[in-house]
């Protein structure tokens, strides 16, 4: 894929230039400085080791550097001048300059920082050259080991709510860590004993553990052990403590994904020190975890954090104490035998041998942690505070980089870009000096998943879809079943491809044949008769997979084709264009701009745009025309479209394109392959074929349209035509809307959506929609029989393909049978629709009007028990009963509910996605468990969205929902301080219900009676023919009243059959790791260098040191006395 190769070449240019620039300038300045100090060449190596960057810069402060060399993203006066908004970066940037961002923990004026800013400035010509060769390139940067980054293009850093610049340290970012350290298994043992509860030691210890966790990536496995045991105190009281594994996975390590790392850090924050310093269980547990899968098996690292004390004070006793004649005698103070723990570790070391890095919190005793580290090829360090820990833990990070450092670059796993471009992949290359092999930093080039998704989608057609997976573990990176990557709220939690391409362990061939071939990096294809395809309908059927590895990456891309996609007919521009009228772009007000009036004179007046029409509040409409909205994915460069605020020019370009006429051919509409093209191929064809329906919409009588808000047709390619003409929100894509998906999923039915708040300012509406099938093919009866025989050989039922004769919809593969004027053997006969859907047509109706019309049609014959009527209960005339009527869809959600009428349109959560079980739990329970009308399906999603507070509509100062014209300017007018985010990522349990169609045919009537904690009554359930609706009528409805202030039993009854997405507290535990083989088993571990780590400690503890000092004082005293 040349798209990825371009980014790789750009990163290599940065890395090679960085190494050359650094070494050349380093040697030049070192020579000048050593000449000045008259240091001979034989002493250079020793001098270099002792002095580091000393003498490499003549400046003592960063601000002494000139403005061209030092442009700082945190200092407004040091920002590049004349920064302009660029859609590829979604912010103001400078394409002429880079900037540096220095971590808050790094002293800005130390020699290393100044020197790094100086020499990395010379990378700017490389950045500019890369952009010249690849105009679509995103961020380019060099992250230094010092803790600063040089970023191109230059930009101002993001601010927090208080207006302060956010911190950023490249050394803890996924692209830096993954490149400078190979896959590893890390266990952290934290001393949680009583002695850690003084002098801030435990806070330092948890900070160290947090730094280690933060610098792990998805290729690593980790767990944390809190080490302490129970004890008595000085008065004989027993205090219970137990060494515990912090992760919810107690017996194994967990993958260092964002979710698991967050889980560990949250638990670290809640720990309280207490108990003994007995570590035998902790070390045994650590080595047990090292041996369990999942793991990498490449290298094992044990981090030990302690204060080194061999006692925990007077309050920690290792005996119960006893009463004597003279009173109570406490048990002995705990004194720990370090030799036992050294022996335990020595006996438990397995392959791969674990290196131990010991961190002593305060200098209270170096012997135990020091010897432990040095005897196990590790490093020992004393940390007296929790500041600038990355620098203080240099030996740990230096070892990781040297042990598995490769000169080759690699692609990272997906992560959220902290610079605002969504979910990213980075091609990163470690840069080492040729002088002494030191790591200088990491060069990186970013691409967004949107970019890759756009490339994949441009190669698809019909029901074909593509996906991208990681070859190491089979995790999906891009897939239609994953959440959008455009505006993520959380780093993505990996979803294994089998969870997306299989259901109930079917098809088995995907897991046993296709996936293993993918993970081996092979190219291939495989046809399945029961492929579980990720289309809107999510059904099993014939499908073919094609896959191939992407050269020099760890990624595999694949395409899934349905049977109907093998011969695909693309819509082409009609030859006779005389019957097609002019079309107008949806930004109506822009036709009145100075630029558009000049380019498109008279168009605005011709449309007769209205602004104060009583039917549409503050929304500009035109009754003479429909309008065209082109979804962002229709554009060759969606980012350019979305973030381009020159709306007038956007309108001019779109208007000229959709109205361009060429009667002979469509060579001028070849799409993005043409130079300077803005739209995908054949977009205009979909605009044209949808145009004639506008005349039908316009001729409808007013009495028919008085309650209609919008009428529209949405094509599968992203072309959307709606009447009357009006503006749509900028990111509107009708194919992602619920009404579109519902119509496609139930393509043989007329569907009604749930009530929702219209994005275009129409208030609370319901959409009535119907799928549009592709033109019927001309097919002979003989061909129909042949295709039917082929189909029956692989399936148990015989269904006809499009164009074949039929009697009812169930005879057809498409499920739809109708009489068509399309050419064929017998035009008067009913024939099957093709299986391919070209679009969906829909009409929005005000909810209250729709509700009123439904209720008018459900008046009881005797007029006594109509919907919403109140009457004496038959069982007790003193009580008042009523008749409740609902329309429910095939998933059990309420479409019509009397309570919805009085709900404000602002409070969408009160009328959208409200399950029947949430209102009538007893009836829903009967339909599920007694009549088997609904099947319950429960899944766990790791890409859920939770809310800090209940979501509500964005409103203007007038207190009404913002219309598209007002929402359209949010990026243009966005200030530097981020808006409040009401959403956050979470893991959710999704409960859904799906109708059993065989249980409820159009002639069926389900009758039952319920008497529960919420209500009692008799219910009647029947389907509405050729729709996705079910009528539920409850007579003699009596709402039970609780004797308590709250009806808890009713709440429980409803929650049992409720549907929706429910947050799982500590849902990380539900994240199943699919892969149980290690990289070592698969022989994928990188070769490790035999790195010798300097390790030393003071072998004398403070007590021994005191005795030694006393001894020397006595000796000195005696010598001094004898002298006299």
N, C-alpha and C positions, 0 to 999 in steps of 0.2 A: 504494500500500500504506500504509494509515493507520498501521500499526505503525511504519514508518520516519518518517513525517511527524511523529508525536508527538515523536520524538527530535530532529528538526530544529528544531521549534518551541522545545523546551526549551533547545537550544544557543543559539539566537538570543536568547532571554531572558537567558541568562548573559552573552553578548557585549555586548548593548546596555546592560545594567545595569553591566557592568564599565567600559565607556567613560564612561557618565554619572557613575558614582561617582568614578572617577579624576579626570575633568576638573573636576567641581564641587569636590571637596575640594582638588585641586591649586591651582585659581585662588583659592580662599578662603585657603589657607595662604600662597600666594605673595603675595597682597595684604597679609596681616597682616605677613609677614616684610619685605617691601619697604617697607611703611609704617614699620616699626620702624627700618629702616636708611635711611629717607628717600631711596629710589630713585625717580626720576621715571618716569612711564609710558613715555616715549620710549626709555628705556634697558632696558626690560623684556626685549626679545628678546635683546639682547647679554648681559644678566645671566643669563637663563635658559640660554643656550648655554654660558656659562662655569661656572655653578654647579650645573646639573642639579637634583638633589633636595635641595640644601642648604637647610635651613630648613623643609622639609616636615614634619619630625618633631622633637619636643622631646626624644625619648628617645635616649640614647647606647648602650643595650644592649637586646637583645630581651627579656631577662628583666625589664626595667622595665615592659614592657607588662602589662596586666592579664590574668588567666587566661582571661577570656572571649574576648579578642581574639587571644591567642596560645596556641593549643593545638598542641603539636609532636609529630609522629608518632615522633620519635626520643628523646623525654624522657619516661620513665614518669610523672613527677610533673606533666607538662604534658598528659597524655592526657585525653580526655573521661572523665567518671565514668560508671559503670554501663553500660558497653558490653555488649551482648548478642549472642548468635549469631543471624545472619540468613542463611537459606538462599540468598537471591539473591546474597549476597556471600561465602558459604562461610567466614565468619569472624565474630569479634566486632566489631561496629561500633556507632557512636552515630548514631542517626537525628536527633538534635537538634543536633549540632555537626559542623563540618568541622575538618580539621587541616591544618597546613602541613608540607611536607617540603622541607628546604633541602639542595641539593647539597653534598657534602663539599668541593668546590672553591671554594665561595662563602664569603667572610668573613661570619659570622653577624651581626656587629655593625656592618657598614657602613651608612651612611645609606639606601642604596637598598633593602637587604634589610628594614630596620625599617619603612621607609615602605610597601613593598609588602605586608608582613604586615598593617600597619594598615588600608590602604584595602580590601584584598581580603576582610577580615573581614566587610564589609558586604554581601558576596554571599550570606551564609548564608540570609537570607529567600528569596532567589530559588531556591536549592537546595531548600529545604523546599517552596516552592510547586510546583516542577516535580514533586517526588515526590507531592504531593497530587493533581496533575492526571494523573499517570501512575505508578501504584504499581509497575509492572513495570520502571521505569527502573533502570539499573545505575549505574556510577560517573559523577559529574559533577565537573568540575574547571576550574580556570583555571591554565594554566602561564605563568608570567611570563618575560619576556626576561631577568630578573635571574638566573634559575636556581633558582627555587623554585616549588612547586606548592601550590595550595590544593585539597584533595580532600574531597568529600562522598560518602557519610557518613564520619565520622571513624573512624580505625582506627590501631592500632599497626603500625609498619613491620615487614617481614619481617627475620629475622636469618639470618646465615650459620652455618656449623658451629661457629665459635668464639664465637657469641653476640653478635657485633657487628651493628649495623643495616646493611643493604645500602645502597649509595649509589643515588641516583636523580637524574638531571638531565633535566627535561622537554624541554630544548632539543635533545636527541639522540634523542628518541622519534619513531617514525614519524608519529604524528598531528601533532606540532609541525612537523617538517621539511616534510612534504608540504603543509602549509597555508601556511607562510611562504616557500616557494620553489617555483617552477614546475619543470616538467620540463627537464632540462639534460643536456648531455654534458660529462663532466669527465675530463681527463687530468692525471695527477700525474707530474711529472718530478722524481725524487729524485737529487740529486748523490751518487753512490756512490764518489767519488774518494778517493784516499789522504789528502787534506787533511781529510776529514771524520772521520778516525779519531783525533782528538785532542780533548781538553777536553769530551768527552761530546756532541759536535756531532751525530754520527750518530744517537744515541739520541733527541735532540730532533727531528731530521729525520723519523725514522720515527714519532714521536709525532704530529707535525703531519699526516703522511699518514694515520695511523690516525684522527685526529679528522675529517678530510675524508671518509674512507670511512664512518665511523660516522654521519655526518650526511647520507648519501644515502638515497634511498628507491627502491622498486621502479619508480618512474616515471622514474628516471635511468639513464644509461649511464656506465660508468667503465672506466678501465684505468690501470695504473701502469707507469712506465718507470724502470728503474734505469740511470742514465747514467754510464758510464765506459768507457775503452778501454785496450788493451794498451800496455805500455811496457818499456823497459830500466831496469835499476837502475844504481847507481854502479859495479858490478863487471862490467857487460856481460851480466847474465842477463836473459832475455826473460820477462816476466810476462804471461800471457794474461788479458785481460778483454774483455768484449763488452757493449755496451748491449743490454739485454734487456727485453722486455715481460713483466711478471710473471704476468698471467693465462694460463691454459692456452689461451685464444683469442688467438693471437699477432697475428692480422691484423685484428681488430675489437675494438670495445669490448664490454663485457658488461653485461647488465642488473644493476643494483645490488640483487640479491636477497640474502637472508641467506647462501645458499651461496656465491655469488661474492664477497661481501664478506669472509666468513670465509676463503675461499681466498686472497684478496689479503693479508689481515692475517697469516695464517700464513706466507706467503712473505716479507712484510716483516720478520717476526721472525727469519728465518733469514739475512737478508742480512749480508754483511761488506763494509766499505768497502775500496777498493783500486783502483789504476788512475789514469788521467789524468782531468782535468776537461774533456775534449773533448765538447761537447754537440751538435755538428752533426747527428750521427745521431739523437740523442734528439729534437731538434726536428722533423727531417724525419719521423721515425716518428710523432710526436704528431699532426702535421697530416695524415699519411696516415690515421691512425685516425679523425680527425674526419670524413673524407670517406667512410668505409666504413659500410655498414649491417650490422647494426641500429644505429639511433641515434634520438634524438628530433628533431634538427634544429632545435630551438627556440632554444637558446643554447649556445654553446661556452665553456668555462672551462678555462684551463690554469693549473695550480698548479705553481710552480717553487720548489723548496726547495734552497738551496745555502749554502755559507759565503762565497761571493763572491771567493775567493782566485784570483789569476791564476797561481799556481804551486802545485805539490803537494810541494815540498820537495826535499831533496838526493837522495832515493832514487828519484825519478820522473824518468827521462831520456827525451828524445825522439830519441835517437840511440844507435847501438850502441857507440860508443866505438872507440878504436883503440890499437894498440900502437906506441910510438915508441922511439927509442933510449934515451930516459930512463925508459921504462916505460909502463904503461897509462894512457891519457887517457880518462876517462869521456865519454860523450856529453853534449850540452848539456842543462841543466835545462829542463824544459818550461815554456814561457811562452805564455799563451793570448791569442789575438786576439779580444777581445770584439766588435769591429766586424763580424767575419764572421758571428757568431751573430745580431747585431741585424739584419743584412741578410737572413739566411736567414729569420728570422721575418717580416720585412716582406714578403718575396716570397711566402711561403707562406700568408699570411692569405687565407681564402676566406669565403664567406657560409655560415653566419653568422660574423661576425668574432669571433675568440676573444679574450675579455678575459683578461689575464694577471695573476695575483696572485703576487707574489714574496715569499718569506719567507727572510730572511737569518738563518742560525743563527750567533749571536755576531756582533759588529760587526767583521768582518775586511775588508770591502770592499763598499761600497754601490753603486758605479757600475754594474756589470754588471746585477745583478738589479733595481736601482732604475730605470734607464733602460728596461729591458725591460718593466717593469710600467707605467710612466708613459706610454711611447710607445704602449701597447696598451690604453688605457682601463681600466687595472687599479689595483692598490694595492700599495704596498711597505711591509713592516713588518719590524722586527728582533725576534727572539725569543731571549732569552738563556737561557731554561730551558723545561722542558716542563710547567710547572704552570699550571693554570687557563687552558688554551689557548683555550677557546671565548670567554672574555672578551677575551683578548689579540688574537684574530682577529676582533674585532667588526666591522671594516669589510667583511670577506668576507660574514659572515652578514647584516649590515645591507644590503649591496648586493642579496643574494638576495631578501630580504624586500621591498625597495623596488621592485626591477625587475619582479617578477611578482605583487606582492601584490594580492589581490582582497578586496573586502569580503564577497564571497559565501562561504558555507561549502562544504565538500566532504566526501565520504566517502572514507576511506582504503582502501588495500588491507588484506587480512587480516594480522594479526600476533598474537603471543602476548602476552596481558595479563600484565604483571609483577606484578599484584596478585592473580593466582590464579584468574581466571575463564575461562581457556582461550583459544581463538582469538577475536579481537575484530575488529570494525569500529568506527571512530570517526567521528562527524560533528563536524568541527572548523571553527572560524571564527576568522580572525585579528582581533585587536582593536587598532585604532589610535586614537591620541588626536586629537580634533578641534582641539586647541590648536596642535600643530605637526606632526601626521602621523606621529609616532613610533610604532613598534610597541610595544605594551604587553605583548602575549602572545597566547595562543591559548585559546579556550574550547572545551571538548569534552564530548561525551556518548557513552558507550559502549553497544554492544549486542554480545552474544555470537553467534557463528554458531549455537550451540545454539538460541538464541531464534528466529533466522530459520528454521533447519531444522525447528523445532517448528511454526512457522507453515505452512511448505510441506507438511510431512507431514500436517498436519491437513486439507489440501485434497485428499489422495490417497485412492485406494481400489484394492483388488485389486493388479494389477501396475503401476499408475500410479506414476511417481516424478517428482520435480521436481528442478531444478538451477538454480543461480545463477551467472552469469558476469560478468566485467568487460567492459564495452563497448569499452574502449580496445584491449585486446589479445586478448580471447577466452579468457583464463585462467579456469579453473573455480574458484569460491569454495566452493560447496556442490554435492556430487554424491555419489550412492551409492558410486561407485568410489573416492572419496577416503577417507583415514584419518579416524577419529573426531576431532572437534574438542573433545571434552569434557575429556580429560586429555592434552594434547599434551606432547611432550618437546622439541619444536624448533619454531622459526618455520617455517611451511609453505613449501615450495618449490612454485612455481606449476606446475600441470599444465594444458596447453592442452586445451580441450574436445574437440578432434579426437582426442586420445589416449584419451579416455573414450567417445566416441560413434562411433568408427570403428575398424575393424580391417583391416589390409592395404589401406588407402586406400579402403575401402568402408564405407558407401555414398557414392559421389561426390557425390550431390545434397546431402548434409549440408554439405560443404565449399564447393560451388559455388552453392548456392541458399539454404539455411537460415541458415548462419553469416553470410554477407554481409548478409542482411536483419537479423539480430540486431545486428550491429555498426553498422549504419546507424541503429539505434534504432527500427526499424519494428515494428509489431504484425502477427502473421500466424500461419498454420498450414500444414502440408504433410504429406501422407500419402506414406509410402515403403513399397514392397513388400519391401525388404531392409534395414529399420532394424536397427541393431546396438544392442539395448536392454540397459541396465545392470541387468538382473534377475539373479537368482542363476544362471540357466542360461546367460546371456551368448550367446544365439543370434541369428542373423539371422531376421527375420520381418516380417510386416505391422505397421506402427506409424505413429502420427500425432504430430507435434510441434505444440505450441501455445506461442507465446512473446509476450512483451510487455515493453517497457521500464518501469522503475520511475521515475515522475516525479521530476524534480529530483535524480536520482542517475546514476551511471555504470554501473548494474547492469541486467542483463536476467534475468528469471526465465522458465523454460520448464517445460513438462510433456511427458512422453512417455507415450502411451497405446498399449497393445497391442490387437490386434483383439478379444480376449476382454473387454477393459475397456469397450468401447463400450456394452454392455448389462450392467450390473453389478447383481447381486442381493445386497443386504446382509442379513446374518443379523438377524432380529428376535426379540424375546422370545417364547417359545411362549405360546399362549393358555391351554392347560390346564397348570397348574403343579402339579397334584396328584401327578404321578409324579416330581417332583424333590425330592430330599432336601436337608437343610441342608448348606451348604458352610462351610469354615473357612479363615481367613487363615493364611499360613505362619508367622507369629510365634507359635508355640505357647505359649512361656513367658509372653507378654504377657497371655494369657487368665487367668493367675494373678496379675496385678497388682491392686493395690487399686482402681484406676480401672476396669479391665475387669470385675472381680468385681461391682462395683456396677452397671455398665451392662449386663453380660451374665452374670447370676447362673447358676451351675451349669454353664457351658459347659466350663470347664477339667476338672472331674471327669467330665463326660460323655464327653470325648475319651479319657480313660484314657491320658494321656501317659506314656511310659516314657523313662527316661534312661540306664539301665544295661543295655540290651538287648545281648546278646553279639554280635549281627550288626552293630551300629552303635556305634562307639567315641565315647562322650561326646556323641552326637547325640540330641536329643529326637525321638521318633517316636510316632505313634498308628496302630495297626493297624485301628482302627475307621473311620477316615476318610482321605480324601485331603486335600491342602491346596492352596490357591490362591495363586500368586505372580503379582502384576501388575507387569509390567516398567515401568521409570520412564516410558517414552513413553506408557503408558496414562493417566497422570495429566495433568490440565490444566496443572499446574505441576510439571514433573519435578524442578526444583531444590528446590522446597518439600518434595517427597516424599523426595528423596535425602538432604538435609541436615537434615531434621526428626528430632530425637532423641527426641521424645515418642512412643516406639514404642507405648505403651499406647493413646494416643488414635488413632494411625494404625491400629492393629488394630481398635479399636471402629468407626471410620468405615468401614473396608473390610468388616468383617463385616456391619454393618447394610446397607450398599449391596448386597453380592452376594446377600443373603438377602431383600431387600425384595420383596414379592409384590404384584402388581397384575394380576389375571386378565383385566381388560377391555382394557387397552392398555398401551403403554410410554411414555406421555407424560412419565412421571417420569424417563426415561432419555434425555433429549435432549442430554446431554453438556455440553461446555464453554460452549455458548451460554446455558445457564441460569445464573442468579446463584448464586454459592457452590457451583457444581458442582465435583466433584473428579476425575471420570473422563470419558473420551471417550464419545461416544454409542454405545449398544448394547454396552458392555463387559459388562454383566450377561447379555446374551443368550448370549455365548460361554461364560460361566461355567455357565449353565444347560444348554446343549446338550452340554457335556462331562461333566455330572454323572452320568448313568445308567451310564456305563462303570465308575464306582467300584464298583458291585455286582459286576460281573464280576471285577474285580481282587481283591476281597475274598474271593470264593468259590473262588479257585484253590487246589488242594491244596498242602500244605506241601512235598511232594517235588518239585513243579514249580517252586517259588519259592525253594528253599533257596540257590541260587546267584545269584538275582536281587537287585539292590540297590534300584533304583528303577524304577517303571513310570510313564509319563507321557504326556500329550498336550499339545502346544504349539500354540496357535492363532495365526494370522497376525497378529492384532491385538495380541499381547503377553500374552494370558491363558495361564497355565501351570498345569496341574493334575497333581499327582504323588502317587504312593502308594508306601509309607505316608506319611502326613502328616509333613512335616519343614520345617525352616527353610532358605531359600535366601539366598545373599549378596545384599546390598542392591541392587547394580547389575546383577543377573542379568537378561539378556534372551535368551531361548532362540533367538530368530530370528537372533542373531549367532553362535550356536554352530556348530561345524563339522558336528555330526551333523544339525542342522536343514538347513543349506545343502546338504549332501550328499544328503539325502533328496529335497529339492526339485529339485536338479540331475538326479538319476536317479529321476524321479517314477514311472517304470514298473517300478522294481526295489525289492527289499528290500535296504537298504544296511547295511553294517557300518562303523563308524567306526574310526579308528586308536585304539590304546590311549591313554588319557589319565588324568590325575589328577582325580578327581571333586571339584568345588567344594564339594559338600555333605558331604564327609567319608566317601565310600564307597571311597576308595582307588583302586587301578589298575583301570579298567573299560574295557569296550567297549560301544558302543551299537548295538543293532540297531533300525533305524528304517524307517518306511514313510510315504509321503506320503498325506494324506487329501484326497480331491477334494470339491469343492463338490457339493451335491445335484444329481442328474441332471435336466435339464430335460425336460419333455414336448414332444416334437417329432414331427411327422408325417413319413412316408417321403418325401412330396412335397417338404417343406421341406428335408429332407436332400439330395435330389438337386439342388435349386436352389443350396444353399450349396456343395455339392461342385463344381458347374459354375463358380460364381464364383471358388472357390479355385483350380481348375485353370487358369483364364485367366491367373493371375499366377504360378503355380508349375508345375514340371514333374511333380510327383507329386500324386495325388489322395488326400486324407485327409478323414475324416469328423469333423464337430464333435460335441460332447457330445450324447448322447441318440440318435444314429443307430446302426443295426444294424452289427455288425462281427463278424469271425471271430477276428482276433488283434490284439494291441496296435498293430502297425505300420499297421493300417488307420485309426487315430485320430490326430487332432491332438494329443491328450493323451498318446498312446503307451500307453494303458491300456484294456483291453476286459474287461468283466465283466458278470455278471447282477445286476440291481438290482431292488429291490422298488418303486422309484419309479414313479409313473404314466407310461404311455406306450402306444403302439400295441400292443406285444407284450412283456409283462413277462417271458415265458419265454425270450426271445431275448437273446443277448449284445449289449450296447450300449456305445458309447464313453463313457468318463468325460468330464466337462466339463474344459476346459483350466485352470480356476481351482482352485488348491489352497487349502483352508481351514486346513490345519495339518499337523502331523506327529506321529505316535505313535511312542514309543520305549521301549526297555527297556535298562537298564544291567545288564551281567553282569560279575562279577569276571573279570579277564583270565585268571588261572590256571585257573579253572573252564572258561572258554570254550576255552582252549588244550587242556586235558585232554580235553574232549569231542571236539574236532576230531581229536586224535591217535588216539583210540579208534576213530574211523571211518575211519582211513587205515592200518589194519594190512594188510600184504601177505598175499596168499592163501597163500603158502608160509611165512609167518612169519619169513622170513630177512632180508628187506630192508625192513622196516617203517621208519617215520620214526624217526630217532635211533638206529637199530641200527648196530652196528659189526661189520665182517667183513673178511676178507683181500681186498686189491685183486686183481681178475682179472688185471691186467697184471703184478703183482709181489706174490705171496702174503706176502712179508716185510713189506709195508706194510699199514697199517690204513686201510680206507676206511669211509665211513658213508653213510647216506641222510639228506639234509637236506630238510625240507618247509616250505614257506612258503605263506601266503595273502597275496596282493598285491591292492591295489585298482586301479581303472582309471586311476589317475595314477602307478602304479608304487611306491606307498608300502607298506611292510610292515604287515600287519594281525596276522598270527601269525608269530612267530619263536621258535624254542626258547630263544634267548638272553634273551628278554624275561621269562621266568619268574623268573629269579634276580635281575633288576634291582629295586632298591628303588623303591617307588612315589614316593619323594621326587625321584628323578633322572629327571624326565619327559623331559628332552632325550635320554635313552638309549633310549626306547621310543616316543616320539611323533614323527611326521614323519621316520621313518628310511626312506630310499629303498632299493629293492632294489639299485640300483647301488652304494650305500654298503657293502653286505655282499657281494654277488656281482656284481662288475663285469663279469666275462667273460660271464656269462649275460645280463645286462642289455644289454651291447653287441651280443650276437647278436640279441636280440629287437628292438633298435632298427634296426640297420644290415643285418642279414641277412634277418629275417622282416618288417620294417616293422610290427611290432605296436604300437610306440609312436612318436609324433611328438614331436620336441623343440621346445619353445617357449621363447624367451628374450626377456625384457623388462627394461627398466631402470626401477626405481621410485625416485622422489625423496622418498618418504615412508617409507623403511625404518627399521627399529629395530635397532640393534646393542647389544651388551652389553659392559660393562667386564670382567666375569668371567662364567663360565657361570651361567645362571639356575638358581635352585633354589627349592623350595617354601618358603613362609613357615611356620615351625614354632613351636610353643609351647615353654615351658620343659620340657615333658615330652618334647620331641624328636619330636613328631608334627605333621602339618600342621594349621594353625589351621582350625577349623570355622567355619561362617557366623556363629554366635553370637559367636565371639571376633573375627572380622574385622569384624563389624557395628559395633563400637565404635571403630574406628580414627580416625574424624573427631572423635568426641566426646572422646577422650582424647589427641588430638594436641597436642604441646607446641609452643612457639614456634620451636624449632630444627628445620630441615627434615631429613627422613630421607635417608639415602644413596640416590642415584639410580644404579642399575646400568645403566640404559638411556640411550642417547643417539641422536639422529637421525643417519641416514647415508644415503648413496646406495648402492643395492644392485643387483646383477645377479641377477634372478630366473630360475631355470631350472626349467621344469616339463615333465612328460611327459603326453601324453594318448593314450589307447588309440584305435587305429583299429578301430572295432567291426566293420567289414566283414572284417577279417583274422582274427577269432577268433569264430566262431559256436559255439553250444553243443555242436555235434557235432564240432568241430575238435579236433585234438590236434597241437601243435607239438613236434617232437622234434629234438634237436640234441646235439652234443658239443663241449666246449670244453677247451682246454688252454692255460692262461695263467700269468702270474707269480704269481697268487694261489692258484689251484686248478685242478683238472681233474675231469672227470666228464661223465655223460650227463644231460641234462635233459628233462623232459616238462612241457608247459604246456597247461592246459585251463581253460575258464571254468566257474564254478558257475552253474547255470541260474537265471535270474531274480534274480540278485544282482549286486553290483558287485565281486565277488571273482573272482580268478584263482588257480588252484592251480599252484604250481611245485614240482616234485619233482626233486631232483638225486641220482642214484644214482652209486655208485662215487666218492663225493666224497673227494678227497684234497687237503688243504691243503699247498701248496708252501712249503718252508722256504728262506729266503734264506741265502746264504753269508755275507752281511754282517750286522751287528747290527740292521739295519732293512731291510725289503723295500721299497726305493724304487720299484721297477717296479710292485709291487702297488698302492702308493699312487697312482701315476700312472694306472694302469688304472681304478681306482675313481673317481678324481676326474673322469675324462673323461665318465663317464655318471652322475655324482652329480646330485641335484636339491636345490633349496633356494635360499636368498637369501644371496648372497655380497657382502660389502662391497667396493665399488670404491674403491681408494685414489685420493684426489683425483678422486672421482666427479663433481665439478662440471663437469669437461670434457665429460662425457656429456650435460649438460643442453642440449638443443637449443632454441634460440630460434625459435619458429614464425613470429613476425611479422617480416617484412623491410621493410615500409613504415614510413616515419617519420611522426611526428605532423605534421611540417611538410608532408609530401606530402599527408596527409589533412586539412590545414588545421584542425588541432585544437590548435595551439600557442596558449597565452594571449598576449594583447597585452603586450609588454614596454614598461616605462617607460624613457625616456632618462635614466638616472641618471648624474649627474656625480660621480665618486669623487675625493676629495682624494688626491693622490699627490705625494710629495716625497721626496727623498733627498739625501744629501751627495755632491756631485759630485767631491769630493777624496778620494783614497784615503789610507791611513795614511802611505805613503812620501812622497806629495806633500805631505801635511800636515807631515811632519817637515822637508821642505825649506823649506816656507813659514815654519815656526817658526824655523829656522836663519837664514833671510833677515831676519826681523823682529828677531832677537837682534842680528845684525850691524848692521842699520840703527840699532837703539836704541843699541848700543855706540858707533857713530860719532857719533851725535847727542849722546850723553852726553859723549863725549870732547871734541867741539868746544865744548860748553857750558862746559867747564872751561878 
